[in-house]
């Protein structure tokens, strides 16, 4: 069970855009809100602490300033290793170009190193003017599946989060309009096409967690279909796994998770099960 939301800030209004979601989730979970700032040099400590304490007083949160030894992502991962039940929350620019794929970003590296889901948000342009003192209550957790076991590893986290938030849990799967069979494991066969796959997953969650689960099969390219499904919904947490791989293939073709980070306009509970 999450007992702390660890919000990673860097002093920018862009990073602060995660605060309405983080505060709303923390309140719903009755979890502690902690604010983290990673600095490069000791002389930055005083200003960084003053900045965090301004928010900490307003939100009754802890303020933590840490000096990075190598890079910011490693410092955040190290902090998480000392907090077994903390959920890190941060914004990302979510660029899709080759440079990010080859070099990585702070958020991307934290996803790969955390060993647990990360709350990740790319605010739309108008989101930069949002009031950080606002709180957004999550009404639905939408977990995306693709018929494969890897994607299902998000389900325990999505179900636990929905239950703790008293939110609706929705399972969705996007089937491409052309040739969906080629993307579905042979052992599932027509089960997925006939929606029984999602039905079985929903039933299993209901039996294990006592949750009422909604489900829907979407059609079209996966990222586009998921984004259409979420359009206009701001009180949603999108939950999914990501392969979080580096390399030229990802730079050229992208991934469903990458596109959802860039375009969905809602926070993601993103998990890389490095197993």
TORNUVO-345030 format. One record per residue (C-alpha): residue number from 1; residue in three letters; x, y, z. Coordinates in steps of 0.1 Angstrom, whole numbers, plus 5000, padded with zeros to 4 digits. Example, Ala and Ser with C-alpha at 12.3 -4.5 7.8 and 13.67 -1.06 7.14 Angstrom:
REM residues 2
1  ala  5123  4955  5078
2  ser  5137  4989  5071
//
This chain:
REM residues 275
1  unk  5000  5000  5000
2  unk  5013  5035  4991
3  unk  5019  5055  5022
4  unk  5038  5084  5006
5  unk  5037  5104  4974
6  unk  5072  5117  4966
7  unk  5069  5147  4943
8  unk  5100  5155  4923
9  unk  5103  5192  4917
10  unk  5131  5213  4900
11  unk  5119  5248  4907
12  unk  5099  5252  4874
13  unk  5062  5257  4868
14  unk  5063  5227  4845
15  unk  5074  5204  4873
16  unk  5048  5219  4896
17  unk  5020  5209  4872
18  unk  5020  5174  4889
19  unk  5010  5189  4922
20  unk  4972  5189  4918
21  unk  4972  5152  4910
22  unk  4998  5143  4936
23  unk  4979  5162  4963
24  unk  4946  5147  4953
25  unk  4960  5112  4953
26  unk  4978  5117  4986
27  unk  4946  5130  5003
28  unk  4925  5101  4989
29  unk  4951  5076  5001
30  unk  4956  5094  5034
31  unk  4993  5092  5024
32  unk  5021  5116  5033
33  unk  5030  5142  5007
34  unk  5068  5147  5004
35  unk  5086  5171  4981
36  unk  5120  5163  4967
37  unk  5145  5185  4950
38  unk  5178  5172  4936
39  unk  5206  5197  4934
40  unk  5240  5198  4917
41  unk  5260  5219  4941
42  unk  5260  5226  4978
43  unk  5256  5263  4973
44  unk  5221  5256  4958
45  unk  5209  5240  4990
46  unk  5196  5271  5008
47  unk  5176  5284  4978
48  unk  5163  5249  4970
49  unk  5152  5243  5006
50  unk  5134  5277  5008
51  unk  5116  5269  4976
52  unk  5104  5235  4988
53  unk  5094  5248  5023
54  unk  5071  5273  5007
55  unk  5050  5245  4992
56  unk  5056  5223  5023
57  unk  5040  5248  5046
58  unk  5010  5253  5023
59  unk  5004  5215  5019
60  unk  5016  5202  5052
61  unk  5043  5182  5034
62  unk  5078  5171  5040
63  unk  5106  5189  5022
64  unk  5137  5170  5012
65  unk  5168  5184  4993
66  unk  5193  5159  4981
67  unk  5227  5163  4965
68  unk  5231  5141  4934
69  unk  5262  5120  4932
70  unk  5259  5110  4896
71  unk  5226  5121  4880
72  unk  5192  5132  4891
73  unk  5175  5099  4882
74  unk  5199  5079  4903
75  unk  5193  5102  4932
76  unk  5155  5097  4929
77  unk  5159  5059  4926
78  unk  5182  5059  4957
79  unk  5155  5078  4976
80  unk  5129  5053  4966
81  unk  5150  5024  4977
82  unk  5148  5038  5012
83  unk  5110  5042  5010
84  unk  5095  5009  5002
85  unk  5059  5022  4999
86  unk  5065  5055  4983
87  unk  5051  5065  4949
88  unk  5073  5089  4930
89  unk  5055  5116  4910
90  unk  5070  5138  4883
91  unk  5064  5156  4851
92  unk  5082  5148  4818
93  unk  5085  5167  4786
94  unk  5079  5134  4768
95  unk  5099  5142  4737
96  unk  5097  5115  4710
97  unk  5130  5122  4692
98  unk  5161  5101  4688
99  unk  5181  5120  4714
100  unk  5158  5110  4742
101  unk  5157  5074  4730
102  unk  5195  5071  4729
103  unk  5204  5091  4759
104  unk  5173  5088  4781
105  unk  5156  5113  4803
106  unk  5152  5116  4841
107  unk  5117  5102  4840
108  unk  5126  5075  4816
109  unk  5156  5064  4838
110  unk  5135  5065  4870
111  unk  5109  5042  4853
112  unk  5137  5018  4844
113  unk  5153  5019  4879
114  unk  5125  5022  4904
115  unk  5113  4986  4904
116  unk  5077  4999  4909
117  unk  5052  5021  4891
118  unk  5059  5058  4887
119  unk  5033  5086  4885
120  unk  5042  5104  4853
121  unk  5025  5134  4838
122  unk  5031  5156  4808
123  unk  5010  5187  4812
124  unk  4994  5203  4781
125  unk  5005  5238  4773
126  unk  4976  5254  4792
127  unk  4985  5232  4822
128  unk  5015  5253  4829
129  unk  4991  5280  4841
130  unk  4972  5257  4863
131  unk  4969  5265  4900
132  unk  4993  5242  4919
133  unk  4971  5247  4950
134  unk  4942  5228  4933
135  unk  4936  5192  4939
136  unk  4924  5167  4913
137  unk  4905  5137  4926
138  unk  4909  5105  4905
139  unk  4876  5090  4896
140  unk  4887  5062  4873
141  unk  4919  5041  4869
142  unk  4921  5029  4833
143  unk  4945  4999  4829
144  unk  4955  4990  4793
145  unk  4962  4954  4782
146  unk  4973  4939  4750
147  unk  4966  4902  4755
148  unk  5001  4894  4767
149  unk  5013  4886  4802
150  unk  5038  4915  4803
151  unk  5009  4941  4801
152  unk  4990  4922  4828
153  unk  5018  4930  4854
154  unk  5002  4964  4859
155  unk  4969  4949  4871
156  unk  4978  4943  4908
157  unk  4989  4980  4911
158  unk  4959  4993  4891
159  unk  4935  4973  4912
160  unk  4951  4984  4945
161  unk  4952  5020  4934
162  unk  4915  5020  4923
163  unk  4905  5003  4956
164  unk  4925  5028  4977
165  unk  4912  5058  4958
166  unk  4876  5045  4958
167  unk  4878  5049  4920
168  unk  4863  5029  4892
169  unk  4886  5004  4875
170  unk  4884  5001  4838
171  unk  4902  4976  4816
172  unk  4908  4984  4780
173  unk  4924  4967  4750
174  unk  4930  4983  4717
175  unk  4928  4961  4686
176  unk  4942  4974  4654
177  unk  4916  4976  4626
178  unk  4938  4955  4602
179  unk  4953  4921  4611
180  unk  4948  4921  4649
181  unk  4955  4883  4650
182  unk  4991  4890  4642
183  unk  4995  4909  4675
184  unk  4977  4883  4697
185  unk  4995  4853  4712
186  unk  4983  4821  4695
187  unk  4973  4805  4728
188  unk  4947  4833  4732
189  unk  4932  4828  4697
190  unk  4898  4843  4692
191  unk  4892  4847  4729
192  unk  4907  4882  4727
193  unk  4888  4891  4696
194  unk  4855  4880  4712
195  unk  4862  4901  4744
196  unk  4864  4871  4767
197  unk  4900  4879  4775
198  unk  4890  4912  4792
199  unk  4860  4896  4808
200  unk  4882  4869  4824
201  unk  4907  4896  4836
202  unk  4878  4916  4851
203  unk  4863  4886  4868
204  unk  4897  4876  4883
205  unk  4901  4911  4898
206  unk  4866  4911  4912
207  unk  4872  4878  4929
208  unk  4905  4888  4943
209  unk  4899  4924  4953
210  unk  4861  4927  4955
211  unk  4861  4954  4929
212  unk  4835  4960  4903
213  unk  4854  4963  4870
214  unk  4843  4978  4837
215  unk  4860  4968  4805
216  unk  4859  4979  4768
217  unk  4876  4968  4736
218  unk  4888  4997  4715
219  unk  4896  4997  4678
220  unk  4924  5014  4659
221  unk  4961  5019  4665
222  unk  4966  5013  4702
223  unk  4979  5047  4713
224  unk  4954  5066  4692
225  unk  4925  5045  4704
226  unk  4935  5049  4741
227  unk  4939  5086  4737
228  unk  4905  5089  4721
229  unk  4890  5069  4749
230  unk  4904  5093  4775
231  unk  4896  5125  4756
232  unk  4880  5152  4778
233  unk  4885  5131  4810
234  unk  4909  5149  4834
235  unk  4901  5128  4865
236  unk  4916  5096  4851
237  unk  4948  5077  4860
238  unk  4961  5057  4831
239  unk  4979  5026  4842
240  unk  5002  5005  4819
241  unk  5035  4987  4816
242  unk  5064  4999  4794
243  unk  5093  4980  4780
244  unk  5114  5011  4787
245  unk  5140  5001  4762
246  unk  5166  5023  4747
247  unk  5177  5022  4710
248  unk  5171  5032  4675
249  unk  5140  5011  4670
250  unk  5122  5029  4697
251  unk  5134  5063  4684
252  unk  5119  5056  4650
253  unk  5087  5037  4658
254  unk  5080  5050  4693
255  unk  5058  5030  4717
256  unk  5022  5030  4730
257  unk  5034  5042  4764
258  unk  5056  5070  4749
259  unk  5026  5083  4728
260  unk  5003  5081  4758
261  unk  5027  5101  4779
262  unk  5030  5127  4752
263  unk  4994  5130  4742
264  unk  4969  5116  4767
265  unk  4968  5148  4790
266  unk  4963  5126  4821
267  unk  4988  5112  4845
268  unk  5002  5077  4839
269  unk  5009  5050  4865
270  unk  5038  5036  4844
271  unk  5056  5004  4853
272  unk  5086  4986  4839
273  unk  5086  4951  4853
274  unk  5123  4943  4849
275  unk  5119  4906  4852
//
